[in-house]
Structure formats: structure tokens, C-alpha cells
Amino acid sequence: MAIALERRVDALVSDVQAIQKELILSKMQQNKRSRRNQDIWDSLSQKVATSWDSVTAVDEIASQREKQW
């Protein structure tokens, strides 16, 4: 009976370890996707920044908030 319990515990431990590995791999994939998306946004922000003329973002926002009647 003790041997059967040991086998069950060993099976449970190996199952838990497998689940932990899957969780770690899943987190790594999510991190890669997040980093890739961040890189895309960074490159887009650089493109937008280079397309702007000498007007700073603060000046642009201020001019948009000013009421022009």
C-alpha cells in the first residue's frame, strides 16, 4: 500500500512540475509578444516624431486647446 501511495505522489509531483513548465513557457511567450508589440509602437512613434516639423508636442497640444473664434 505504501508503494502505491508513493507512486501516486510521484505521479502528482511530475504532473505539477509539467504544469509549472507549461506556465513558464506561456509567460515567456506572452513576454515576447509584449516586447514585440512595444517595439512596434516604439518604431511607429519614431516615424511620427520624424514626420513632425519643429513644433513640439507641448506647443501642438496647446494650440489645439486654444479656442479660435
C-alpha positions as CSV (number, residue, x, y, z in Angstrom):
1,M,0.0,0.0,0.0
2,A,2.8,2.4,0.8
3,I,4.4,1.7,-2.6
4,A,1.1,2.5,-4.3
5,L,0.9,5.8,-2.4
6,E,4.5,6.7,-3.3
7,R,3.7,6.1,-7.0
8,R,0.6,8.3,-6.8
9,V,2.6,11.1,-5.1
10,D,5.4,10.7,-7.6
11,A,2.8,11.0,-10.4
12,L,1.3,14.1,-8.8
13,V,4.7,15.7,-8.4
14,S,5.6,15.0,-12.0
15,D,2.2,16.4,-13.1
16,V,2.7,19.6,-11.1
17,Q,6.2,20.0,-12.5
18,A,4.8,19.7,-16.0
19,I,2.2,22.3,-15.3
20,Q,4.9,24.6,-13.9
21,K,6.9,24.2,-17.1
22,E,3.9,25.0,-19.2
23,L,3.2,28.1,-17.2
24,I,6.7,29.3,-17.5
25,L,6.7,28.7,-21.3
26,S,3.4,30.5,-21.6
27,K,4.7,33.5,-19.6
28,M,7.8,33.6,-21.8
29,Q,5.7,33.7,-25.0
30,Q,3.5,36.4,-23.6
31,N,6.6,38.5,-22.7
32,K,7.9,38.0,-26.3
33,R,4.6,39.2,-27.7
34,S,4.5,42.2,-25.4
35,R,8.1,43.1,-26.2
36,R,7.4,42.8,-29.9
37,N,4.3,45.0,-29.6
38,Q,6.3,47.5,-27.6
39,D,9.0,47.5,-30.3
40,I,6.3,48.1,-33.0
41,W,4.9,51.1,-31.0
42,D,8.4,52.5,-30.5
43,S,9.1,52.4,-34.2
44,L,5.8,54.0,-35.0
45,S,6.4,56.7,-32.5
46,Q,9.8,57.4,-34.1
47,K,8.2,57.6,-37.5
48,V,5.6,60.1,-36.2
49,A,8.2,62.1,-34.4
50,T,10.3,62.4,-37.6
51,S,7.4,63.5,-39.6
52,W,6.6,66.4,-37.3
53,D,8.1,69.7,-38.1
54,S,9.8,71.9,-35.5
55,V,6.6,72.1,-33.4
56,T,7.0,70.4,-30.0
57,A,4.2,68.2,-28.7
58,V,3.5,70.7,-25.9
59,D,3.1,73.5,-28.4
60,E,0.9,71.4,-30.6
61,I,-1.4,70.4,-27.7
62,A,-1.6,74.0,-26.5
63,S,-2.6,75.2,-30.0
64,Q,-5.3,72.6,-30.2
65,R,-6.7,73.6,-26.9
66,E,-6.8,77.3,-27.8
67,K,-10.2,78.4,-28.9
68,Q,-10.2,80.1,-32.2
69,W,-13.4,82.1,-32.8
